[in-house]
Amino acid sequence: MTKEPIIALNNIDVTFHNKGQTVQAVKDVSLEVDRGDIYGVVGFSGAGKSTLVRVINRLQKPTAGSVEVNGQDILTLRSGELRAARQKIGMIFQHFNLMNARTIADNVDYPLMGTGLSHKERQEKVARLLDLVGLSEKAKDYPAQLSGGQKQRVAIARALANDPEILISDEATSALDPKTTTAILELLKRLNKDLGLTVVLITHEMEAVKEICNKVAVMEDGRIIERGDLVSIFSDPQQPLTRDFINTATQIDQALEKIYKQAKTLGLDDHHRLVQLKYVGASTDAPLITELFKRYQVVSNILYGNVEILQDTPLGNLVVVMAGEPDQLEQAWQYCRDAGIEITLLKPENPEVA
């Protein structure tokens, strides 16, 4: 089934004027999100990602560009039409934005007021939503009685009250511990699958993108500098910032830092080379280390290994010390390249692609 764009941002600029200063927060950005995507927009603080996404429901009006959501030109809607359009776009935030004086059930019920549903229908819907996010037993509690993860689940239930087709998560896991973050991301993934919900995930953590997104755009200084499907971005990042994000998410940076500190003990010379192997998909199934020894008498001592499963595709990283005669090492590297494996010769000061 062909997916259709549910969000289309075209040539978006957002410029702020404050006290004689002009700040261009978003610069000529175009972005399409297909129906059913979990689309990650990642960047450091100040990159413009939150400003860009607030354009989707016109919480932020762009200085230039066009915005289409569900086939509607959001920028031309009148106030009543805009309110109706916004009901189909749920939002969750880092700090939950719950009303402390209301019970959990009343927080979820709040967006349903004025919708024409009867009191009983609203109660039934609130109960269904709380069950959906696993908080049925907390209906009569107050926000102060909940953990951070539970508060975010309430915020998600509230965001789903008007049956939106799009859910925007703006740094919604940033204030949560790793275990709770994983649980919230799994919930978003389940909602995407079970409800057909399109999710736009704004984050500065590539780890969150890696867990649930099928597509990703990387922002820097108000622009999208790289975009694509998750596997392509992780297996072949083009921009230095993207590589930095990915190396942090896969923990390769930490591993290399430790390895480089021990570089003197590795005895590196023309017969012993420090090598990083990166491979995607079927390449990970091959008994590579065994084959290199059988074919070329090259011995590989594994210092670090990691295999991620991204969108059902294996993505592997190995750091090894390869030992053998120089000509045999060259043949072994060529064998790896022929198998679709990227080879990088690592030097503590200057890595180079073989």
N, C-alpha and C positions, 0 to 999 in steps of 0.2 A: 504494500500500500504506500503510495507516494505521500510524503508529508507536505503540508502546506504551511507557509509562514503565518504565524499568529501575531507576531510583532515585527514591524519593519520600521527601523529608524534610518532616515536618509539625510546625510550631510548635516548632522546636528552640531551646532555651535551653542555654547552657553557662556555668556560673558557677564561678569559681575562688576559693578561700579560702586566703589565705596571710598569716601573721603579723598576723592581726587585720584584714587588708584583704580586701574583696570586689571581685572584678573580673568583670563580666558581659561575657564575650568574644563571645557570640552571643546575640542577642535576638529571640526569636519569629520565626525564619526558616523559611519553607516554600519548597521548591525541588523541581521535577520535571525529571528528565533522561530524554529519550526514547531508546529503543534506537537506536544508530547516530549519535547526536549527537556533535559535538565542542563541548562546552559550556564556555565561558570564564567563570571567576569572577575578576573583577579588582577590585583595591583596593590602597591603600597599605599599608605595613607596619603591623600592629596593627589592621587593619580586621576581623579575625576569619575571613578566608577559609580559611586553613589549618586552623584549629580546626574550622570547619564541615565541611570535607571529610573530616577524620579521623573524623568521626562515621559516615561511610558504611560503614567496615569496623570500626567500634567500637574503633579505636585511641584514640578519645576518647569516653567515655560521656556522653551529654547529661544535663543536669540535668532537663530536661523535653522532651517531644515524642516523636514516633515515627519510626522509620526502617525503610523497606521497600526491599530490594534483591532484584531477581529474584523478587518475590512473597513473599519471606521477611521476617518481622519480626526484624531483626538483634538487637534488644535482648533478645529472649526466648531466643536460642539458647544451648545449653549449650556447654561448651568444645570438645568434639569437633565439634559442628555448626558452631560459629563458625570453627574452623580450616578446615573444608571450604568454608564460604562465602567466607572470605578468599582461598582459592586462586583464586577467580574474580574477584578484584579485585587487579590488579597496581598497584604504586606505583613511581614514579621521583622522585628528589629532586635538589635543587640540587647536593649534594656527592657524588653517585654511590653512596656507601656500599659500595664494592668492598672485597674482602679482599685486601690487598696481598701476602700470602704465597701466594696461590693464582694459578694461571694464569688466563687469560681463559676458557678452556674450563671450568676447574674452578669459576670464579665462576658461570657460567651453569648448570652442572650442580648446584650446591648445592641449589636448591629441589626438584630431582628425587629427592634422596635420601629413601628411605622411601616412595616412591610406588608401589613394586611393579614398576617397570620393571627389566628386566635391564640389566647394564652396557652391553651392545651397543646396546640400545634407547635408553639415555640418551645414549650417544656419538652415535648417529645424530640424535637430537633436538637436541643441542647444536650439531652441525654445521649442521642446517637453520636453527636460530635465528641462528647467527653469519652464515650466508649471507643471511638475511633482512635483517639490519642492515648488511650489507656489510663484515663483519670476518672472513671465513673465514681469511685469511692470518695473523691475529693470535692464533689459538687457543692457541699455546704461549707467547705473550708474557705479561708480567706488567703489572699496572696502571701501574706507574711508567714503563713504556716507551711509554705511550699519551698522546695529546693529550686535552684536555678533552672535545672532541666525540666522540672514540673511546670514552672512558670512559663517556660518557652512552649511547652505542649499546650498550655491554656491559650497562649497567644496564637498558636497554630489553629486550634479549634475555633477561636474567635474569627480568625482570618478566613476560615472555611464556611462561616455561617451563611453567607449569601451565595453559596455554590459557585465560587469563582472558577474561571478556566485557567487563570494564571496566578501563580503565587510567587511573589518577590521576597527573597530572603536577604535582607541587608545586614551583613555581618552578624547574623542571628546566632552563630555559635561562638563568637569571639569571647564572650564572658563566661564560657562554660569550660569545665575540665575535660581532658581528652576522652574519658570514658562516656561522659554525658554527651559530648559532641558527637561521638560515634552513634549513640542511640538516636539523637535528633536527626542526623543525616540518614540513618536507616529508615526513620519514620517518613522523611521527605521522599525517599526513594520508593517506599511502599505507596504513599499517596499518589505519586506520579504514575505508578503501575496500576493501582486499583481504581483510581478516580480519573485517570487520563489527564492529570493535572500537568500543565506546563510550568516548570520551575526555573526562575532566574536567580542564580546564587551569586551574591556579591560577597567577596571575601579577599583577605590578604594572605590566605593560607592555601597553598596549592595542595596540601594534604587533603583538605575538604573537597576540592575539585576532583582529586584523584579517586576519592571514595565513591562518588555518585554521579558525576557529570558525564555526558556523552560528547559535549562540545565545550570549547573554552576560548575565551578571548583575553589577551593580556594587555592591560592598559599602563601607559606611562606618560606623565606630563600631558594629560588630556587627550591622548590619542590611543587608538588600538594599534599596537605594534606587531601583533601576531595573533592569528586565530586559526581554528581548525578542529577536526575531531580529536578526541582525547588521545587515542593511540598515536596518531601522527605527531601531535605536539610533544608527547612524552618521548617518542622514539627518535624524533628528528627535529629538536627545537632549533630555530634559526637565529633568535636574538639572545644576546648575553643575559638580559633580565629573565627571559623565559628559562634559560639553562640554570640560572641561579635558583629560581623558584623550584624547578624540578629536582635539582641536586639536593636541595633542602628537604623536599618531600620524600625522596627516596633514601635519604640519609647518606648518600654517597660522599657529600662534603665532609661530614664528621669522620667517616671511615678513612678518606684520603688524608685528612689532617693527622690522624693517628699514625697512618702508614708512613707519611713523610717524616714525621718525628723519629721514626725508627729506620729511616732510609739507610743510615750508615751501617746498620747491622744486617742489611739485606745482601751485602756484598755484590752490588750491581757492577757489571762490566760488560764487555761485548758478548760474553757467554751467558749472562744473567740479566734479563731485562724485565722491568716492571711494566705491566701491560693491563689496560682496561679493555674488556670485551663487552660490547652491547649488542643484544640480539632481540628480535621480535618474532613472535609466532612460532612456526614449526622449528625454527633454528634451535629453540630451547629444548627440543626433544632429543636432539642428537647427542650421543655420548662423546662430546667434544674432546675432553681431556684425554680419554683413552685413545681416541683416534689420532691425536697429535703425537702421542708416544709411539703408537704402532707404526704410523707412517713415516715420522721424521725423527724419532727418538728424542723428542722435546718433552722434558719433564715440566709440569705446571704445578706450582705450589699455590693453592688458593688462599689469599689473605682476606678476601671479602666476597660474599656472594648474596645476591638478592633477586628474587623473581616476583614481580607484581602481576596480578591478573586484572587487566584493564579492559572493560567491555568484552569479557570472555577471551581476551587475547593475552597470552603470556608475554611479558617484557622483562628481559633479564639483564643483570649487571654483574660482571665478575672482575675482580682485581687480582691478578696473579703475578708471580715471578716465574717467567719462562726460562728454562735452562737448556742450552744446547749449542751446537756449533753455529756460528753466524749465518752460514748459508742454509742450514736446516731451519733456523729461526725464521729466515725470510720465506722459505717454502711453507712453513706452518702458518705464517701470517697470510700468505696468499690463499692457502686452503680456507682459512677463516673468512677472508673477503669473498671468495667464491661461494661460500655458504650463506652469504648475506649478513655476516657478522662484522660490526664496525670495530676496528682496532685502533686504540690510541696508546702510543708509547708514552709512559708517564715518567716525567722527571720532576722532582720536587719544585724546581723553578720554572720548568718550561715543557708542559705536555705537548706532544705533537702527534697528528694523525698519521698512522703508518700507511 
